[in-house]
Amino acid sequence: MRHEPKFLRLPQVIEIVNFSKSTISRREKEGKFPQRIKFGNIAIWNSADILKFQEDPNGYSVKGGRK
């Protein structure tokens, strides 16, 4: 059965990956964490991207990290 992707807010992401907010931001800028999607003042992450990250946190890479 295929899981439908859902969107996660920062507190949910922190709970899942057990990283601090600053670690998430740093790794995101380095291209080593899934990129957030912004809707005005709201930042969300795609749950499928977070699951991919969890499979291999040290080997995860996003092409062209945020600058």
Secondary structure in CASP SS format (residue, H / E / C, confidence):
PFRMAT SS
TARGET T0000
AUTHOR 0000-0000-0000
METHOD secondary structure of the structure
MODEL  1
M C 1.00
R C 1.00
H C 1.00
E C 1.00
P C 1.00
K C 1.00
F E 1.00
L E 1.00
R C 1.00
L H 1.00
P H 1.00
Q H 1.00
V H 1.00
I H 1.00
E H 1.00
I H 1.00
V H 1.00
N C 1.00
F C 1.00
S C 1.00
K H 1.00
S H 1.00
T H 1.00
I H 1.00
S H 1.00
R H 1.00
R H 1.00
E H 1.00
K H 1.00
E H 1.00
G C 1.00
K C 1.00
F C 1.00
P C 1.00
Q C 1.00
R C 1.00
I E 1.00
K E 1.00
F E 1.00
G C 1.00
N C 1.00
I E 1.00
A E 1.00
I E 1.00
W E 1.00
N E 1.00
S H 1.00
A H 1.00
D H 1.00
I H 1.00
L H 1.00
K H 1.00
F H 1.00
Q H 1.00
E H 1.00
D C 1.00
P C 1.00
N C 1.00
G C 1.00
Y C 1.00
S C 1.00
V C 1.00
K C 1.00
G C 1.00
G C 1.00
R C 1.00
K C 1.00
END
